[in-house]
């Protein structure tokens, strides 16, 4: 079926049908509905490869994460992919742990037409003013860990790691726990630092005398030694706050093997609410950040940067995102106490309980 036939059925020009696929926000609602009905009636599929070639576009968005295997990215990448595809883009996930995360690296990727835009969810070195100016001109949206305090709210989306961990630690304190240890991966990034700070501030605000942060290597290799250290040097410990669900899940069977009962004499709190968190025994209490909602909004921002005439459209297929939730997105990762981050949720399950008497 040709685009000409779709135009005849809809009673519009071929250019209007083309605009339906490239810039639907420019069409009147009545015209949009006419074309949509015609497209659905004949099941027309445009040749996106040919369209992108004519427009000098790749039709690809690259999402850069630190480590692809991290379960936290599951919901995020699914939401990114479905939202991007609804807007005519394919998505490629790229790992940064083995690649240089420099502005030049991203510039070269875009200039060589490997992608039309980038979504970056990993740390970068602090940029100087010139580099910031370059970044502002590129179709890139940074999420969470990007270390660029001067980026505008159209290019940076923050996650409230600080207040989320503060709330999680305060919940443990409200249960009567006074000896709470924090365990973090050895590879520290901005998100983990913010979570550790939230834990530390909660301990200080409760006027507890000590705080203890222990670091585990990327694999669970030293966790048994780490736990032995916790219970030998801090025998009064009744709760462990892990800045990552992966660590919390690895710790739970080790605690049981050491003779501890969860949550009777040791409570464990995770962070991220990955898919396996509800499958542990007992199910893991944790914190959930709105990554799927962030993903929807990131794609909208990126599409606007790729093509400033694109604009938000109520006609788009990705209406699962709620733009009003993001009207006050923070534009600086350094403003940790701002109330304007998207909401997080404390997920309370069976791994936390009142401190033992």
C-alpha positions as CSV (number, residue, x, y, z in Angstrom):
1,X,0.0,0.0,0.0
2,X,1.4,3.4,-1.0
3,X,1.3,6.8,0.8
4,X,-0.7,8.1,-2.2
5,X,-3.5,5.6,-1.5
6,X,-3.6,6.7,2.2
7,X,-3.8,10.4,1.1
8,X,-6.7,9.5,-1.2
9,X,-8.6,7.7,1.5
10,X,-8.1,10.5,4.0
11,X,-8.8,13.2,1.5
12,X,-5.6,15.1,2.2
13,X,-2.3,15.7,0.3
14,X,0.6,13.3,0.3
15,X,2.6,16.0,2.2
16,X,0.0,15.9,5.0
17,X,0.3,12.1,5.4
18,X,4.1,12.5,5.5
19,X,3.7,15.2,8.2
20,X,1.5,12.8,10.2
21,X,4.6,10.5,10.6
22,X,7.3,13.2,10.9
23,X,5.6,16.1,12.8
24,X,2.1,15.1,13.9
25,X,2.0,18.0,16.4
26,X,1.7,20.4,13.4
27,X,-1.6,18.8,12.3
28,X,-5.0,19.9,13.3
29,X,-6.8,17.4,15.5
30,X,-9.5,16.7,12.8
31,X,-6.8,16.2,10.1
32,X,-4.7,14.0,12.4
33,X,-7.8,11.7,13.0
34,X,-8.6,11.5,9.3
35,X,-5.0,10.4,8.4
36,X,-4.8,8.0,11.4
37,X,-8.1,6.3,10.4
38,X,-6.8,5.9,6.8
39,X,-3.5,4.5,8.0
40,X,-5.2,2.0,10.3
41,X,-7.7,1.0,7.6
42,X,-5.0,0.0,5.1
43,X,-2.4,-1.0,7.8
44,X,0.1,1.3,6.1
45,X,3.7,1.2,7.4
46,X,6.1,4.0,6.2
47,X,9.6,3.1,5.0
48,X,11.4,4.7,7.9
49,X,14.9,3.8,6.5
50,X,14.2,5.8,3.4
51,X,12.7,8.6,5.4
52,X,15.7,8.9,7.6
53,X,18.1,8.8,4.7
54,X,16.3,11.7,3.0
55,X,16.3,13.7,6.2
56,X,20.0,12.9,7.0
57,X,19.0,11.1,10.2
58,X,19.9,7.7,11.6
59,X,16.5,7.1,13.3
60,X,18.5,5.9,16.3
61,X,18.7,7.0,20.0
62,X,21.6,5.7,22.0
63,X,21.2,5.2,25.8
64,X,24.4,5.2,27.7
65,X,24.5,3.3,31.0
66,X,27.4,2.3,33.2
67,X,26.7,-1.5,33.3
68,X,24.0,-3.1,31.1
69,X,23.6,-6.1,33.5
70,X,22.4,-3.9,36.3
71,X,18.8,-5.0,37.0
72,X,17.8,-1.4,37.8
73,X,17.8,-0.6,34.1
74,X,15.2,-3.2,33.2
75,X,12.1,-1.0,33.6
76,X,14.0,2.1,32.5
77,X,15.2,0.7,29.2
78,X,11.8,-0.9,28.5
79,X,10.0,2.5,29.0
80,X,12.7,4.3,26.9
81,X,12.3,1.8,24.1
82,X,8.5,1.8,23.9
83,X,8.3,5.6,24.1
84,X,11.1,6.1,21.5
85,X,9.5,3.6,19.1
86,X,6.2,5.4,19.4
87,X,8.0,8.5,18.1
88,X,9.7,6.6,15.3
89,X,13.1,5.9,16.8
90,X,15.0,2.7,17.5
91,X,17.1,2.4,20.7
92,X,20.6,1.1,21.2
93,X,21.9,0.5,24.8
94,X,25.6,1.2,25.2
95,X,27.8,0.4,28.2
96,X,30.2,3.1,29.4
97,X,32.2,1.0,31.9
98,X,34.7,0.1,29.1
99,X,34.3,3.3,27.1
100,X,35.5,6.9,27.6
101,X,32.8,9.2,28.9
102,X,34.0,12.5,27.5
103,X,32.2,15.2,25.7
104,X,34.4,14.5,22.6
105,X,33.3,10.9,22.6
106,X,29.6,12.0,22.5
107,X,30.3,14.7,19.9
108,X,32.0,12.2,17.6
109,X,29.1,9.8,18.0
110,X,26.5,12.4,17.0
111,X,28.6,14.1,14.3
112,X,29.2,10.7,12.6
113,X,25.4,10.1,12.5
114,X,25.7,7.0,14.7
115,X,22.7,8.4,16.5
116,X,20.3,11.4,16.4
117,X,20.4,11.8,20.1
118,X,21.8,10.4,23.4
119,X,20.4,9.7,26.8
120,X,23.2,9.4,29.3
121,X,22.7,7.7,32.7
122,X,26.2,7.6,34.0
123,X,28.8,9.9,35.5
124,X,31.1,12.2,33.6
125,X,34.0,14.4,34.9
126,X,32.9,17.9,36.0
127,X,32.8,20.1,32.8
128,X,34.3,23.6,32.5
129,X,32.3,26.5,31.1
130,X,33.3,25.9,27.5
131,X,32.4,22.2,27.7
132,X,29.1,23.1,29.3
133,X,28.3,25.4,26.3
134,X,29.1,22.6,23.9
135,X,26.8,20.2,25.8
136,X,24.0,22.7,25.7
137,X,24.1,22.6,21.9
138,X,24.0,18.8,21.6
139,X,20.9,16.6,21.5
140,X,21.7,14.9,24.8
141,X,19.6,14.4,28.0
142,X,21.5,13.5,31.2
143,X,19.7,11.5,33.9
144,X,20.7,11.2,37.6
145,X,24.4,10.7,37.7
146,X,25.5,13.3,35.2
147,X,27.9,15.7,37.0
148,X,26.8,18.9,35.3
149,X,25.3,21.4,37.7
150,X,24.8,24.1,35.1
151,X,22.7,22.2,32.6
152,X,19.2,23.4,32.0
153,X,16.0,21.6,33.0
154,X,15.6,20.6,29.3
155,X,18.8,18.6,29.5
156,X,19.1,17.2,33.0
157,X,16.6,15.1,35.0
158,X,17.4,14.5,38.6
159,X,16.5,11.6,40.9
160,X,16.2,12.3,44.6
161,X,18.6,9.7,45.9
162,X,19.5,11.8,48.9
163,X,16.0,12.3,50.3
164,X,15.0,8.7,49.4
165,X,17.9,7.2,51.4
166,X,17.2,9.8,54.2
167,X,13.7,8.5,54.4
168,X,14.7,4.9,54.3
169,X,17.2,5.3,57.1
170,X,14.7,7.4,59.1
171,X,12.2,4.5,58.8
172,X,14.7,2.1,60.3
173,X,15.3,4.7,63.1
174,X,11.5,4.9,63.7
175,X,11.5,1.2,64.2
176,X,13.9,1.7,67.1
177,X,17.2,0.8,65.4
178,X,20.1,2.8,66.8
179,X,23.0,0.8,65.3
180,X,22.6,0.9,61.5
181,X,25.4,0.0,59.1
182,X,25.4,1.2,55.5
183,X,26.9,-1.0,52.8
184,X,27.8,0.5,49.3
185,X,29.5,-0.9,46.2
186,X,33.2,-0.1,46.0
187,X,32.7,1.7,42.7
188,X,31.2,4.9,43.9
189,X,29.1,7.1,41.6
190,X,27.1,10.3,42.1
191,X,23.9,8.3,43.0
192,X,25.7,6.2,45.6
193,X,27.3,9.2,47.1
194,X,23.9,10.9,47.5
195,X,22.5,7.8,49.1
196,X,25.4,7.5,51.5
197,X,24.9,11.2,52.4
198,X,21.2,10.7,53.1
199,X,22.1,7.8,55.4
200,X,24.8,9.8,57.2
201,X,22.6,12.8,57.7
202,X,19.8,10.7,59.1
203,X,22.2,9.2,61.6
204,X,23.5,12.6,62.6
205,X,20.0,14.1,62.8
206,X,19.0,11.3,65.2
207,X,22.0,12.3,67.4
208,X,23.5,8.8,67.2
209,X,27.2,8.7,68.1
210,X,28.5,6.7,65.2
211,X,27.9,6.0,61.6
212,X,29.5,3.2,59.6
213,X,29.8,2.9,55.9
214,X,31.4,-0.2,54.5
215,X,32.3,-0.9,50.9
216,X,31.8,-4.1,48.9
217,X,33.6,-4.9,45.7
218,X,31.6,-5.0,42.5
219,X,31.1,-8.8,42.8
220,X,29.9,-10.4,46.0
221,X,33.4,-11.8,46.6
222,X,34.1,-10.0,49.9
223,X,30.6,-9.8,51.4
224,X,31.2,-12.7,53.8
225,X,34.3,-11.0,55.2
226,X,32.4,-7.7,55.2
227,X,29.5,-9.1,57.2
228,X,32.0,-10.8,59.7
229,X,33.5,-7.4,60.2
230,X,30.1,-5.8,60.8
231,X,29.1,-8.3,63.5
232,X,32.6,-8.6,65.1
233,X,33.5,-4.9,65.3
234,X,29.9,-3.6,65.6
235,X,28.1,-6.4,67.5
236,X,25.2,-4.1,68.5
237,X,24.2,-3.7,64.8
238,X,20.4,-4.4,64.3
239,X,19.9,-3.0,60.8
240,X,21.8,-2.8,57.5
241,X,21.0,-0.2,54.8
242,X,22.2,-1.2,51.4
243,X,22.5,1.5,48.7
244,X,21.7,-1.1,46.1
245,X,19.2,-4.0,46.1
246,X,21.9,-6.4,44.5
247,X,24.0,-6.1,47.7
248,X,21.0,-6.5,50.0
249,X,19.9,-9.6,48.2
250,X,23.4,-11.1,48.4
251,X,23.6,-10.2,52.1
252,X,20.4,-11.9,53.2
253,X,21.5,-15.6,52.9
254,X,24.8,-14.7,54.4
255,X,23.1,-13.3,57.5
256,X,21.0,-16.4,57.8
257,X,24.1,-18.6,57.4
258,X,25.7,-16.6,60.3
259,X,22.8,-17.5,62.5
260,X,20.8,-14.2,62.2
261,X,17.1,-14.1,61.7
262,X,15.6,-11.6,59.3
263,X,13.9,-9.4,60.5
264,X,13.8,-10.7,64.2
265,X,17.3,-9.6,65.1
266,X,18.6,-7.9,61.9
267,X,16.6,-5.7,59.5
268,X,17.8,-5.2,55.9
269,X,16.7,-2.3,53.7
270,X,17.6,-2.1,50.0
271,X,17.4,0.5,47.3
272,X,15.9,0.5,43.7
273,X,13.1,-2.1,44.0
274,X,14.5,-4.4,41.3
275,X,12.5,-7.3,40.0
276,X,14.0,-9.8,42.4
277,X,13.4,-7.7,45.6
278,X,9.9,-9.1,46.1
279,X,11.2,-12.7,45.6
280,X,13.6,-12.9,48.5
281,X,12.8,-14.7,51.8
282,X,11.6,-12.6,53.5
283,X,10.7,-10.1,50.7
284,X,13.1,-7.1,50.7
285,X,12.0,-3.7,51.9
286,X,13.4,-1.1,49.5
287,X,13.1,2.3,47.8
288,X,11.5,2.7,44.4
289,X,12.5,5.6,42.1
290,X,10.2,6.6,39.2
291,X,12.6,5.4,36.5
292,X,9.8,4.5,34.0
293,X,8.3,8.0,34.3
294,X,11.7,9.6,34.0
295,X,12.3,7.6,30.8
296,X,9.1,8.8,29.2
297,X,10.0,12.4,29.9
298,X,13.6,12.0,28.8
299,X,12.5,10.9,25.3
300,X,10.1,13.9,25.0
301,X,12.9,16.3,26.0
302,X,15.3,14.6,23.6
303,X,12.9,14.7,20.7
304,X,12.5,18.4,21.3
305,X,16.3,18.9,21.2
306,X,16.7,16.8,18.1
307,X,14.0,18.8,16.4
308,X,12.9,22.0,18.2
309,X,9.8,22.2,16.0
310,X,8.7,18.8,17.3
311,X,7.1,20.1,20.4
312,X,4.9,18.1,22.9
313,X,1.8,16.6,21.3
314,X,-1.3,15.2,22.9
315,X,-1.6,13.0,19.8
316,X,1.5,11.0,20.5
317,X,1.2,7.3,21.3
318,X,3.1,7.5,24.6
319,X,0.4,9.2,26.7
320,X,1.3,7.0,29.7
321,X,3.7,9.7,30.8
322,X,2.1,12.5,32.9
323,X,3.8,15.8,32.0
324,X,2.4,17.6,35.0
325,X,4.5,15.4,37.3
326,X,7.6,16.8,35.7
327,X,6.8,20.5,35.6
328,X,9.1,21.2,38.6
329,X,12.0,18.9,37.6
330,X,15.2,20.0,39.3
331,X,17.8,21.3,37.0
332,X,20.8,20.8,39.2
333,X,22.0,17.6,40.9
334,X,23.7,19.6,43.6
335,X,20.4,20.9,45.1
336,X,19.9,17.8,47.1
337,X,17.3,19.1,49.5
338,X,14.9,20.5,46.9
339,X,11.3,19.3,47.1
340,X,11.0,19.4,43.3
341,X,12.3,16.0,42.3
342,X,9.8,13.5,41.0
343,X,8.4,11.3,43.8
344,X,10.0,8.2,45.2
345,X,8.2,5.4,47.2
346,X,9.3,3.5,50.2
347,X,8.3,-0.2,49.6
348,X,8.0,-1.9,53.0
349,X,8.1,-5.7,53.0
350,X,9.2,-8.5,55.4
351,X,12.9,-7.8,55.8
352,X,12.4,-4.9,58.2
353,X,10.8,-4.8,61.6
354,X,11.1,-3.2,65.1
355,X,14.6,-3.4,66.6
356,X,15.0,-6.4,69.0
357,X,14.6,-5.5,72.7
